[in-house]
Amino acid sequence: MKTATLLLLIPFCLPNGPLVGQGLAPDAWPTYAGDYSQRRYSTLRQIDQTNVRHLTLAWVRRLTAGPDAGEGSWFGPPPGPPAITGGVAEQPVTMPGATSGSPRLSGSILQVNGILYVSSPDNAWAVDALDGHVLWHYWWKSRGGIHIGNRGMAMYGDWLYFETPDDYLVSLDAKTGAERWHKEIADFTQQYFSTTAPVVVGNHVLAGTGDDLDAPGFLQSFDPQTGDLQWKFYTVPMNKGDPGLETWASLDAARHGGAQVWIPGSYDPATQLYIFGTGNPTPAYTAMLRAPRDEHTNLYTCSVVALNVDTGKLAWYYQTSPNDTHDWDATQAPVLFDGMFAGKPRKMVMQASRNGYVFVLDRTTGEHLLTAKYSDAANWAETVNAKGQPVRNAAKDNTVAGSLVSPDNGGATNWHPPSYDPRTGLLYVVLREVYAMYYLTDKDPRMLVGLGGSEQDVVGSLGTSIVAIDYQTGKLAWKYRLTGGSGTGLLTTAGGLLFANDGSGSLVAFALRGRRSPVPLWHSQIGSIENAPETYRVGGRQYVLVTAEGALYAFYLQ
Amino acid sequence: MHSRRRFRSLGTVIAAFAVTMCAPPSPAQAPPRAPDYPVRPPAPPEQVAHGQQVFRSNCSFCHGSDGRGGETGPNLVRAQLVLADQQGELITPIVQNGLPAQGMPKFTLSAADIVAIAAWLHSQPLSDRGTPSTLDILVGNAKAGEAYFNGAGHCAQCHAVTGDLAGIGARYEPKMIQNLIVSGGGGRSFGRRPAGAAGPKVPPTTVTVTLPSGQTTTGDLDHISAFVVALREPDGRYRSFARHDSVPKVVVTNPLQWHIDRLPRWRDADIHDLTAYLVTLK
């Protein structure tokens, strides 16, 4: 089936389509994680363990952000099309990486019908997947907001959607890059900033946002044609009588409680549930004002949440860090897969969380199945309670005298997408085992707003690794130590390969060998890698695509 | 929240950051980046002072003398309405009409007084995110720290209070000493350093590369990946070697390995006691 036909069918077929098991469209990469399950496992197998040593550069395209990107020069980037300008700011802010220079390409890239759709803060491009030719470039005049990254675009038919740091959802015509509309999706005065990739499910554009002050989190659903709001789910109680209010010290605390939705969720067509993670409570580094007692777990912060995609109504939730005091948000990808668990077939969701623990849940009911610590270093909790939740050790909170805690603020893992290989039943995760001294900077909890009140000094690391987690036991099948200090996400393929950023500037293809440690077969040193590798097939050829230092790198077999 | 450590661009934090972390700007430097969120033009100091005075007489009973919340009233400095307000236009009707449902009475204050209150509220810093602690971190017992240094901690195996650690209490502030106890220092700038304070000299990580021929090369590690190892020989010459599987043989020696191995085993109380001891070495 041609990709175009398949994509057109997505909005209409999903409620009944068994797409999670098979992946959405093996040739294309039509949504944030390639498919709705967030497994980042491709069934493509043209590139495999026997031939990956011959993988070679197909093309490289350096992109330039901002209004003048198309002009180029004889010593600069090749000329591209002039930027199509959008945005509401009368005096747009100047922001290197957004208004000029090299963009931070840390998001997913869509590939539909041979065209790549690439985004970075305030910028979007359409690029020919065969040779990197830029078809159009759209630039958004920004009024500000935190320009930390952009996780990618969503697509519905010929229409694209992406978010801007100053809190707009922008829809473009994929053929021309012309703007169709823009809608303000969060209140800029409350210091929201929007980085996440929207996800299209049926006739819904699902869009989260972020905030580093202490505004309430939410997920919204918009009409793909008009941009009209369909529903809005707050991730904290906003009114008297709201469920979960009893888990907060006061309504005021709840309304400033955070729980931002800043990473895309997964979708289960069988149950029509959109399953996503929520961010930390605020103030992040003290529980005194929001959770003075044990029953104050601060719902639905640090939780995996399942909503009915048509109504936005809560189906279930599971909180991974009750009453969090370390910024252990649970926004990491909830990965959907089916398999046996304790002798029974189960439909499951698995999350390797920022707090160093991995959770397996029944994705239909939210029933907890398994908790395991996948970071040896994580030391902020001493026990796990009857619900499978790690119980915070108050001695490892931020203290005036300093507490030695792992993970550091970056977490055991973070936004970097994991990968699940259905043939091995293993979830592959980039694990950081870094320690920091956590110092409380003010004894008055009222002074601790948002992410304030904490000084965190990194004092050492056991290293960064790729780990393979067995979902049935939570145990590590293997742990492969990387020489570098960071990862940006993983990809597995039916060719028995795991593609990873080694943190030292190389994209590496590893041979997966079941429960034995992987073996690096191929690498290419391309510089500081910025996103998770992807794969797709165009013109009969399988490509591997990754970004580094503001450029796209496409590899294939020659 | 989002992963990258960064400083918030809230006015006061920027100022503190600029003062503590940056050298005086030179013309060659790029202009400071724009704040993430628009900054209100500062109100005249006398208006801010008047606003504070009016607030303390009328509002602090419920909202606290600093506006950050009291027994009954919420924190106003970062209240959603105050954040959205520019110059009192949203705050004024609340003050004049009250919020009966939430138990807030109305106040008969002049328009100028309310605008002054708004100016004072807007002058208050929102969050100290990214600001280092200035609190006294010393809680440990120096005697216990000394005993730990010479006994259970085995610190004396590598360090001497009359040698490398002599006078350390005069060289660094206590928090940095504490961070150094855990990190051991090193070239990776683990631990926050005050401007101008050089870290302790730590021997470099070294590497020995043994080729299949048996020829060995030893030097200071420059960088290493699964595919390349690079070093500086004692005479400063740079050498790099391709790595394939386990060829050539590579042995890395990190003088701080003890500190890394120690990370999972520290008790915070021992760290605090050691800090209390080392700060006495002046």
Interface residues (C-beta under 8 A of the other chain):
Chain A: V93 T94 M95 P96 R143 G144 G145 I146 H147 I148 G149 D187 F188 T189 Q190 Q191 F193 T195 G210 D212 L213 D214 A215 D252 R255 H256 G258 Q260 W262 G279 N280 A284 L289 D327 D329 D376 A377 N379 A395 T399 V400 A401 G402 S403 L404 S406 N409 G410 G411 N414 W415 Y435 M437 Y439 L440 T441 D442 K443 D444 R446 M447 V449 G450 L451 G452 G453 E455 Q456 D457 V458 V459 G460 S461 L462 L482 T483 G484 D502 S504 G505 S506 V508 P520 H523 Q525
Chain B: M1 H2 S3 R4 R5 R6 R8 R33 A34 P35 D36 Y37 P38 G64 D66 R68 G69 P74 N75 V77 R78 Q80 L83 A84 L126 S127 D128 R129 T131 P132 S133 T134 L135 D136 I137 L138 V139 G140 K175 Q178 N179 V182 S183 G184 F190 G191 R192 H223 I224 S225 A226 F227 H259 I260 L263 P264 W266 D268 I271 H272
